[in-house]
Amino acid sequence: MSTLRIAVFASGSGSNFQALTDAVQEGKLDARIELLVCDRPQARVVSRAEAAGIPVLAFRPKDYADKGGKAAYEQEIVAQLQSAGVELVVLAGYMRIVGETLLDAYRDRIINLHPSLLPSFPGLDAIGQALAHGVKVTGITVHVVDGGMDTGPIIAQRAVEVLESDDAEALAARIHQAEHELLPQAVQLFCEKRVQVDGRRVIIDK
């Protein structure tokens, strides 16, 4: 089995980036992280990548406002992804909607992690939305990115019970723990070439 070359996009602390890095180092993930892409150069995830010896592409979207905006910085991203031979893009806390430039280059090869059981609670503050609605079960979803707001075909999901005592911090802690387990497992499916996208459905080969 050949090693899958991946890039991780993140905007914050990078705990899921770290989970992927750890899974690679522990031999649980047959992948090589070729690049971290971050739209916030001061984010903690950048220092995590540097500590792991992983190249970083950090950019400020506002710097591209007069150069074509999203299309301009996505063209630069695509060029670096292709130069590194990246085969799969993993969005792990990346707080930007992916545009057509990146989608066209990596159609059905961009996946995203979202902290709810989609299609429930898409968009920002999914954990807060779940608590506000009083649901008894929420969870996490790994899905293919299709350009909408968390609307792409679903690859994998895991349920997380909402306890009566939960506040946002307590629920988030258990959701993050589940994310750190499920995301590497979902990426491994791509490493094993077991994922087929068929319209709205994702078929996982046995």
Backbone as a ProteinNet text record, in pm:
[ID]
protein_1_A
[PRIMARY]
MSTLRIAVFASGSGSNFQALTDAVQEGKLDARIELLVCDRPQARVVSRAEAAGIPVLAFRPKDYADKGGKAAYEQEIVAQLQSAGVELVVLAGYMRIVGETLLDAYRDRIINLHPSLLPSFPGLDAIGQALAHGVKVTGITVHVVDGGMDTGPIIAQRAVEVLESDDAEALAARIHQAEHELLPQAVQLFCEKRVQVDGRRVIIDK
[TERTIARY]
84.8	0	88.4	67.5	147.3	98.7	190.9	157.1	80.8	-32.2	-114.1	-56.9	-40.1	9.5	-108.5	-110.6	-223.5	-175.3	-267.8	-247.3	-358.3	-326.1	-424.6	-442.9	-568.8	-602.3	-661.1	-610.8	-660.3	-644.4	-725.6	-724.3	-697.1	-697.3	-691.1	-580.8	-618	-517.3	-456.2	-532.7	-476.2	-476.8	-573.5	-574.2	-601.6	-683.7	-707.2	-587.9	-519	-392.3	-295.2	-289.1	-200.6	-242.6	-374.5	-423.5	-381.3	-385.7	-341.5	-190.9	-115.9	29.7	66.7	0.3	27.5	-7.2	-119.7	-161.5	-59.8	-2.9	101.8	225.1	266.8	387.7	371	246.8	220.1	191.5	194.6	171.4	26.3	-64.3	-207.2	-266.4	-189.2	-236.4	-129.8	-164.9	-69.7	-65.8	-29.9	-29.1	96.3	124.9	232	173.1	185.3	134.6	240.2	210.3	306.5	302.5	187.5	171.9	60.4	84	-22.4	-55.8	-183.1	-230.4	-310.2	-273.4	-338	-362.3	-483.8	-520.2	-498.9	-438.1	-407.5	-263.4	-167.4	-25.9	14.3	-59.7	-24.5	-93.3	-170.8	-244.6	-149.8	-193.5	-109.1	-75.8	-166.7	-142.1	-12.4	26.1	149.9	270.6	272.8	385.1	382.8	265.3	257.5	321.8	290.3	347.1	498.2	544.2	688.7	760	699	759.5	767.8	672.1	670.1	750.9	809	887.8	804.2	680.8	589.9	586.4	605.7	602.9	469.2	476.1	358	339.1	215.9	174.8	77.3	124.9	40.5	16.3	-108.4	-141.6	-249.1	-260.4	-365.7	-457.9	-581.2	-671.5	-682.2	-672.5	-686.4	-573.8	-460.8	-348.7	-379	-483.4	-517.8	-640.2	-687.3	-809.9	-799.7	-682	-663.2	-604.4	-593.2	-531.2	-628	-755	-853.6	-917.3	-882.2	-946.7	-923.5	-1034.5	-1025.9	-962.3	-997.7	-940.8	-788.9	-738.2	-593.8	-520.1	-567.6	-492.6	-515.5	-632.5	-652.1	-565.9	-538.9	-447.2	-308.3	-264.5	-134	-134.9	-244.9	-255.8	-250.7	-328.7	-333.5	-194.5	-123.9	10.3	101.6	93.4	178.6	133.7	2.6	-47.8	1.5	-10.6	31.5	181.8	257	402.6	445.3	367.7	398.2	338.6	265.3	204.5	88.5	20.4	-89.9	-206.4	-258	-367.9	-501.1	-495.7	-617.2	-599.6	-702.6	-703.1	-797.8	-749	-827.2	-849.2	-974.4	-1008.4	-1034.5	-952.9	-963.2	-966.9	-1085.1	-1096.6	-1053.6	-1074.3	-1044.3	-1170	-1159.3	-1278.1	-1312.2	-1288.7	-1322.4	-1395.5	-1491.5	-1559.5	-1462.7	-1450.4	-1362.5	-1426.3	-1346.6	-1396.6	-1379.7	-1428.4	-1428.5	-1287.2	-1192.2	-1055.1	-999.8	-1016.2	-966.9	-1055.3	-1186.3	-1278.8	-1253.3	-1231.3	-1208.3	-1080.7	-979.5	-851.8	-856.6	-943.2	-947.9	-1091.5	-1165.1	-1304.1	-1314	-1397.8	-1419.1	-1293.7	-1194.9	-1072.2	-1043.1	-1148.7	-1140.9	-1244.1	-1200.3	-1293.7	-1288.6	-1399.3	-1413.1	-1465.5	-1421.1	-1469.7	-1561.6	-1683.5	-1780.7	-1835.8	-1849.4	-1890.6	-2042.1	-2108.4	-2249.4	-2281	-2398.2	-2446	-2520.9	-2447.6	-2510.6	-2617.7	-2726.3	-2742.9	-2789.8	-2796.4	-2831.9	-2716.5	-2749	-2656.8	-2533.6	-2552.4	-2438	-2389	-2273.5	-2224.6	-2155.2	-2148.8	-2074.3	-2145.4	-2066.8	-2114.1	-2214.1	-2176.3	-2265.1	-2292.4	-2193.5	-2212.3	-2313.4	-2300.5	-2397.1	-2536.7	-2545.3	-2676	-2740.7	-2661.2	-2714.3	-2766.5	-2690.5	-2735	-2860.8	-2866.4	-2982.6	-3109.1	-3094.3	-3209.8	-3248.9	-3165.3	-3198.3	-3193.1	-3109.4	-3101.9	-3036.2	-3069.9	-3012.2	-2886.3	-2872.9	-2757.1	-2710.2	-2583	-2521.2	-2403.3	-2300.3	-2189	-2097.3	-2034.2	-1938.8	-1960	-1920.3	-1935.5	-1809.3	-1763.4	-1661.3	-1731.4	-1719.8	-1791.9	-1705.7	-1745.9	-1682.3	-1726.2	-1634.8	-1667	-1719	-1833.6	-1895.4	-1921.3	-1873.1	-1890.8	-2001.2	-2092.9	-2198	-2148.7	-2239.3	-2207.2	-2233.4	-2131.6	-2142.3	-2251.1	-2256.4	-2363.1	-2316.2	-2188.3	-2136.8	-2170.3	-2149.8	-2178.2	-2103.6	-2173	-2120.5	-2037.8	-1916.1	-1824.2	-1838.2	-1838.3	-1843.1	-1904.3	-1971.5	-2030.4	-2012.9	-2012.6	-2010.9	-2098.8	-2181.9	-2273.4	-2203.2	-2243.6	-2196.4	-2318.2	-2336.5	-2451.6	-2438.2	-2551	-2554.5	-2607.9	-2527.8	-2565.8	-2642.9	-2726.1	-2804.6	-2714.2	-2596.2	-2504.6	-2415.7	-2428.6	-2335.7	-2352.8	-2239.9	-2234	-2151.1	-2129.7	-2060.7	-1919.8	-1851.1	-1713.2	-1708.1	-1797.2	-1796.4	-1832.6	-1934	-1973.9	-1864.4	-1803	-1696.1	-1579.6	-1547.6	-1435	-1459.2	-1582.7	-1612.6	-1622	-1672.1	-1676.6	-1535.4	-1446.6	-1309.2	-1240.6	-1267.7	-1209.7	-1256.4	-1384.4	-1437.2	-1378.4	-1359.1	-1299	-1158.8	-1081.6	-942.5	-931.7	-1038.7	-1041.9	-1095.6	-1203.9	-1272.9	-1199.7	-1140.5	-1079.4	-965.7	-870.2	-767	-825.7	-930.6	-994.2	-1054.6	-1116.9	-1176.7	-1069.5	-959.5	-850.4	-790.4	-782.4	-727.5	-810.3	-940.6	-1024.4	-976.6	-933.4	-878.5	-742.3	-662.9	-533.9	-552	-659	-687.2	-770.4	-796.3	-872.2	-1008.8	-1076.4	-1205.4	-1324	-1298	-1404	-1447.7	-1577.7	-1635.2	-1749.3	-1744.7	-1850.6	-1946.7	-2073.1	-2177	-2292.9	-2284.8	-2388.7	-2387.4	-2502.5	-2512.5	-2457.6	-2429.8	-2387	-2236	-2178.9	-2040.4	-2043.1	-1986	-1981.9	-1843.4	-1840.2	-1715.6	-1697.8	-1598	-1571.6	-1524.7	-1568.7	-1530.4	-1389.1
-119.5	0	124.5	212.3	334.3	435.9	516.9	618.6	733.4	771.8	880.1	1014.3	1102.7	1236.6	1328.9	1388.7	1473.9	1612.3	1707.7	1840.3	1864.7	1930.6	1963.9	2114.9	2157.7	2299.7	2322.8	2421.9	2451.6	2599.9	2649	2792.2	2820.8	2717.6	2744	2669.9	2603	2538.7	2416.2	2348.6	2237.2	2104.1	2082.2	1954.6	1837.5	1858.4	1751	1733.1	1840.7	1828.9	1742.5	1767.4	1688.8	1543.2	1518.2	1380.1	1306.8	1374.6	1314	1289.4	1388.2	1373.8	1255.7	1245.2	1135	1000.6	995.5	870.1	824.9	920.3	886.9	832.2	901.5	860.8	725.9	695	568.4	453.9	483.6	379.1	341	424	397.2	458	541.2	612	604.8	543.1	524.6	649	760.4	888.7	966.6	1064.6	1159.3	1299.4	1377.4	1514.4	1600.8	1643.4	1718.6	1868.1	1917.6	2062.6	2094.8	2196.2	2260	2392.2	2416.2	2543.5	2613.4	2736.2	2809.9	2954.3	3001.6	3138.9	3235.9	3188.2	3271.8	3241.7	3318.5	3287.6	3274.6	3337.3	3330	3215.6	3133.4	3025.3	2920.7	2855.4	2755.8	2638.4	2607.7	2494.5	2512.9	2636.5	2662.5	2612.8	2641.1	2594.2	2442.8	2382.7	2235.7	2176.1	2234.9	2184.4	2202.5	2318.8	2344.5	2245.6	2214.7	2118.8	1979.3	1947	1816	1813.1	1927	1933.3	1930.7	1976.3	1976.5	2116.8	2129.5	2262	2333.5	2464.9	2547.5	2651.4	2661.8	2773.7	2856.3	2966.2	3055.6	3182.9	3226.4	3344.4	3426	3550.7	3639.5	3672.8	3628.4	3653.7	3800.7	3889.7	4032.7	4081.7	4011.9	4052.8	4030.1	3953.5	3920.9	3998.3	4092	4164.3	4235.5	4288	4363.3	4278.1	4146.8	4058.5	3953.2	3968.1	3869	3792.4	3829.4	3770.3	3620.5	3546.9	3403.7	3328.2	3363.1	3293.1	3306.7	3424.7	3448.6	3364.5	3363.9	3285.2	3136.1	3097.8	2955.7	2907.5	2993.9	2956.2	2927.4	3009.3	2986.1	2856.5	2832	2708.5	2586.8	2589.1	2475.7	2449.7	2555	2538.6	2466	2503	2438.1	2295.4	2271.9	2135.5	2044.1	2092.4	2010.3	1990.6	2092.1	2080.5	1974.3	1962.4	1864.1	1727.1	1715	1587.3	1547.8	1646.3	1618.1	1552.9	1444.4	1368.6	1390.5	1428.3	1448.4	1570.7	1654.3	1772.8	1746	1769.6	1746.3	1879.8	1922.6	2044.9	2006.5	2057.1	2021.5	2149.9	2210.9	2339.1	2454.6	2441.4	2549.1	2634.4	2761.2	2844.9	2927	2870.2	2939	2845	2900.3	2823.6	2803.2	2680.2	2649.8	2699.8	2766.6	2823	2729.9	2774.7	2691.3	2657.2	2747.5	2720.8	2594	2581.8	2464.4	2343.2	2365	2253.8	2190.7	2273	2221.2	2136.8	2177.3	2105.7	1974.9	1970	1852.3	1803.8	1792.5	1747.5	1609.1	1598.1	1474	1428.8	1517.6	1485.2	1588.3	1657.2	1747.8	1699.5	1675.8	1631.6	1728.5	1731.9	1825.6	1753.2	1799.7	1749.7	1853.4	1811	1905.1	1849.5	1934.1	1884.4	1874.3	1804.6	1769.4	1650.3	1593.8	1487.9	1554.9	1588.7	1652.3	1560.3	1618.8	1760.5	1851.3	1802.3	1889.4	1982.8	2106.9	2206	2230.7	2267.5	2307.4	2446.2	2485	2620.8	2639.9	2765	2800.7	2757.8	2733.2	2702.3	2587.7	2477.2	2360.7	2305.7	2314	2264.4	2351.6	2482.3	2573	2554	2530.1	2504.1	2379.4	2274.2	2149.5	2170	2242.4	2268.8	2354.6	2454.5	2543.4	2469.7	2367.4	2289.8	2179	2155.4	2056	1912.1	1884.5	1747	1657.3	1530.1	1431.7	1366.8	1371.5	1313.3	1410.2	1436.5	1508.8	1424.8	1485.6	1402.6	1474.2	1396.3	1449.8	1384.3	1456.1	1408.6	1440.8	1343.7	1367.6	1356.7	1461.5	1462.4	1517.5	1486	1541.3	1686.7	1773.4	1915.1	1937.5	2005.1	2029.1	2176	2264.8	2407.3	2470.9	2389.7	2442.9	2451.5	2491.6	2501.5	2367	2282.2	2150.6	2065.2	2067	1998.4	1876.3	1845	1739.5	1599.3	1500.1	1360.4	1314.9	1237.6	1197.9	1070.4	1076.4	962.9	881	948.6	878.7	970.4	908.2	983.9	906.7	980.5	918.2	998.8	930.2	996.1	1027	1138.8	1178	1217	1151.8	1180.1	1317.6	1387.5	1515.6	1489.3	1518	1492.5	1611.5	1582.7	1689.8	1796.8	1757.6	1850.4	1926.7	1898.1	1956.4	2107	2176.5	2309.9	2298	2407.9	2402.5	2345.8	2381.9	2335.8	2185	2132.3	1988.7	1907.1	1951.2	1879.4	1887	2003.9	2020.2	1926.3	1906.2	1819.2	1676.9	1626.5	1489.7	1482.2	1587.6	1590.8	1591.7	1670.2	1675.2	1539	1470.9	1337.7	1243.1	1249.9	1165.7	1205.4	1334.9	1382.5	1324.9	1325.8	1281.8	1133.6	1058.8	916.8	896	965.7	938.7	994.8	1114.3	1175.3	1089.8	1042.5	955.6	829	775	655.4	684.4	799.9	837	858	922.7	943.4	809.4	716.1	584.8	513	538.6	480.1	523.5	649.1	698.2	634.8	616	550.3	410.4	344.4	207.8	204.7	323.2	335.3	266.3	288.7	223.5	318	444.2	544.6	570	556.8	590.9	690.1	800.8	901.2	878	853.9	826.2	921.7	1040.4	1140.1	1183.7	1168.9	1206.4	1099.7	982.5	871.7	850.3	811.7	765.6	616.5	537.8	393.5	355.2	283.1	236.2	89.4	60.1	-79.2	-159	-282.1	-371.9	-427.1
0	0	0	-95.7	-102.8	-0.7	47.2	146.1	79.7	139.1	85	128.5	33.5	64.6	91.6	209.1	247.6	288.7	282.9	340	440	548.5	650.4	652.2	650.6	661.2	800.2	871.6	1005.9	1034.6	1129.1	1161.5	1308.3	1393	1536.7	1608.2	1718.9	1803.3	1738	1653.2	1578.4	1652.2	1740.9	1812.9	1718.2	1615.7	1519.2	1424.9	1393.6	1321.3	1402.4	1532.5	1618	1621.8	1624.1	1625	1498.6	1385.5	1260	1261.5	1309.2	1318.3	1407.2	1522.2	1614.9	1552.3	1479	1415.4	1310.9	1237.7	1140.4	1212.9	1318.5	1390.5	1459	1499.9	1568.9	1472.3	1342	1243.7	1225.9	1274.6	1261.3	1134.5	1066.8	949	841	728.1	618.4	530.3	592.1	521.8	558.6	475	503.3	491.6	598.1	595.2	528.2	407.2	327.2	354.9	404.9	417.7	515.5	598.4	675.4	608.9	583.6	529.8	638.7	670.4	779.4	739.1	763.2	728.4	844.4	952.2	1067.1	1109.4	1059.7	1082.3	1229	1320.8	1462.8	1535.8	1465.3	1529.8	1587.4	1692.6	1758.9	1666.4	1574	1484.7	1405.3	1378.9	1304.1	1383	1512.3	1594.1	1608.9	1609.1	1612.8	1487.8	1372.6	1247.4	1244.7	1288.3	1289.7	1380.8	1494.7	1587.6	1526.7	1439.5	1374.5	1245.5	1207.5	1085.2	958.7	967.9	853.1	792.6	661.1	597	619.7	628.4	655.9	546.3	498.2	414.1	495.9	550.9	630.4	549.8	547.2	467.5	538.4	498.7	548.9	431.7	434.7	321.9	284	383.2	352.2	261.4	262.1	176.9	28.9	0.9	-137.8	-187.2	-105.7	-139.6	-274	-305.9	-430.7	-543.5	-517.1	-616.2	-669.4	-635.2	-679	-565.6	-440.4	-324.7	-313.3	-286.5	-261.2	-376.7	-499.6	-614.7	-617	-579.3	-583.6	-480.9	-356.1	-257.8	-276.9	-330.2	-357.1	-473.9	-569.9	-677.6	-621.6	-527.8	-465.4	-385.3	-313.4	-235.5	-327.5	-434.7	-527.3	-586.2	-621	-677.2	-578.8	-450.7	-351	-322.3	-322.6	-303.1	-414.6	-536.5	-650.4	-652.5	-614.1	-607.8	-507.1	-398.4	-293.7	-323.1	-433.9	-468.5	-379.8	-321.9	-229	-303.1	-243.7	-302.6	-231.1	-103.8	-24.2	64.1	69.6	156	272.4	393.1	514.2	584.8	592.5	665.9	811	901.4	1042.9	1124.8	1131.1	1198.4	1110.8	980.5	885.4	871.8	907	923.5	799.7	681.9	557.6	464.1	391	287.7	171.1	126.6	13.7	-115.2	-198.9	-323.7	-442.1	-556.4	-676.3	-724.6	-703.4	-748.7	-685.4	-555.7	-483.8	-510	-515.3	-541.5	-678	-776.7	-912.4	-918.5	-843.3	-846.3	-767.5	-665.3	-577.3	-557.5	-664.2	-657.7	-593.1	-490	-413.7	-339.6	-328.7	-256.3	-147.3	-102.8	11.6	112.2	235	338.3	456	529.3	640.3	763.3	879	1008	1068.9	1107.4	1164.1	1295	1399.2	1531.1	1552	1461.9	1481.4	1392.5	1412.9	1324.4	1209.7	1106.3	990.5	932.4	877	842.8	956.3	1079.6	1191.2	1226.1	1256	1309.7	1223.7	1097.3	1014.5	1054.6	1001.4	1022.3	1155.9	1198.6	1318.3	1445.8	1549.3	1684.5	1685.7	1624.1	1619.9	1759.7	1847.3	1983.7	2057.1	2043.3	2103.8	2047.6	1917.7	1856.2	1915.5	1933.2	1988.2	2130.1	2211.7	2349	2350.7	2263.4	2258.7	2217.9	2133.2	2088.3	2186.4	2285.3	2385.8	2336.9	2236.6	2186.3	2290.5	2284.2	2375.8	2318.9	2187.1	2119.6	2011.7	2009.3	1898	1851	1795	1751.5	1655.8	1569	1472.4	1337	1233.5	1096.3	1016.7	939.7	838	702.8	621.4	495.2	382.2	261.4	141.7	127.8	89.3	71.6	-70.2	-78.2	-209.3	-237.9	-154.6	-178.6	-97.5	-41.8	44.5	188.6	276.5	418.6	485.6	491.1	554.1	489.5	357.4	283.5	205.8	206.1	120.4	168.2	81	113.8	239.6	322.6	452.9	441.8	497.8	497.1	624.9	739.5	868.4	973.1	1071.6	1181.9	1311.5	1421.1	1552.5	1646.6	1721.7	1815.2	1946.9	2007.4	2139.9	2222.1	2335.7	2420.4	2484.8	2493.2	2563.8	2703.8	2803.8	2942.9	3000.4	3100.1	3163.1	3223.7	3266.3	3333.1	3235.4	3107.2	3010.4	2993.1	2992	2935.2	2807.2	2739	2610.1	2625.4	2733.4	2751.8	2773.5	2857.7	2886.7	2763.6	2691	2570.3	2464.5	2450.5	2351.5	2380.9	2506.7	2542.2	2493.9	2510.6	2466.5	2314.3	2252.4	2106	2047.9	2105.8	2056.7	2071.6	2181.4	2200.7	2089.5	2057	1949	1814	1792.3	1667.2	1648.7	1756.2	1748.1	1713.9	1741.1	1706.1	1564.4	1530.8	1404.4	1283	1294.5	1177.1	1119.8	1201.8	1143.7	1081.5	1141.8	1086	949.3	935.5	807.1	700.7	737.4	642.2	600.5	695.1	663.9	557.1	552.7	447.7	309.5	298.9	171.9	144.9	249.4	232.3	174.3	215.5	170.9	43.1	-13.3	-138.7	-128	-16.9	8.3	-8.5	-44.6	-50	-193.9	-218.3	-348	-326.7	-398.3	-389.8	-506.1	-472.6	-572.1	-547.4	-607.3	-582.8	-438.3	-370.8	-230	-136.9	-188.1	-104.1	-112.7	1.6	3.5	35.5	-53.8	-37.8	13.7	125.2	184.2	148.1	66.4	26.5	146.4	152.3	263.5	240.4
[MASK]
++++++++++++++++++++++++++++++++++++++++++++++++++++++++++++++++++++++++++++++++++++++++++++++++++++++++++++++++++++++++++++++++++++++++++++++++++++++++++++++++++++++++++++++++++++++++++++++++++++++++++++++

